[in-house]
């Protein structure tokens, strides 16, 4: 993979990605595994909130 085809910054924290060190998961680039875990937890909690909001009006 060439440098021109990947992102220049981490998706989660915005930190600049080094040439030799970066973490690629689910179509996104991260600076470390910790940022990937943080981002995946964040998206899971947002999905859970959206699902709860979708069910709340139906229950009323």
C-alpha positions in Angstrom: 0.0 0.0 0.0 1.4 3.4 -0.9 1.4 6.4 1.3 -0.7 8.3 -1.2 -3.6 5.9 -0.8 -4.0 5.9 3.0 -5.2 8.5 5.4 -2.7 11.0 6.9 -4.3 11.1 10.4 -5.9 8.7 12.9 -9.7 8.4 12.5 -10.2 8.4 16.3 -7.8 11.0 17.8 -6.6 12.9 14.7 -2.9 12.2 15.4 -0.6 12.1 12.4 0.2 8.5 11.2 3.8 7.5 11.0 5.2 5.9 7.9 5.9 2.5 9.6 3.3 2.5 12.3 -0.4 2.5 11.7 -3.3 0.2 12.4 -6.0 -0.5 9.7 -9.3 -2.0 10.6 -12.8 -1.8 9.1 -11.8 0.5 6.3 -10.3 3.1 8.6 -6.7 4.0 9.8 -5.7 4.4 13.4 -2.5 5.3 15.2 -2.7 2.4 17.7 -4.9 -0.5 18.6 -6.2 1.5 21.6 -7.7 4.1 19.2 -9.4 1.4 17.2 -10.9 0.0 20.4 -12.1 3.4 21.5 -13.7 4.1 18.2 -15.4 0.7 18.1 -16.8 1.3 21.6 -18.0 4.7 20.6 -19.8 3.5 17.5 -21.4 0.6 19.5 -22.7 3.1 22.1 -24.1 5.4 19.5 -25.9 2.5 17.7 -27.4 1.5 21.1 -28.6 5.0 21.7 -30.1 5.3 18.2 -31.9 1.9 18.7 -33.3 3.1 22.1 -34.5 6.4 20.6 -36.1 4.5 17.7 -38.0 2.2 20.2 -39.0 4.9 22.6 -41.7 6.6 20.3 -43.0 3.2 19.4 -43.6 2.3 23.0 -45.7 5.4 23.7 
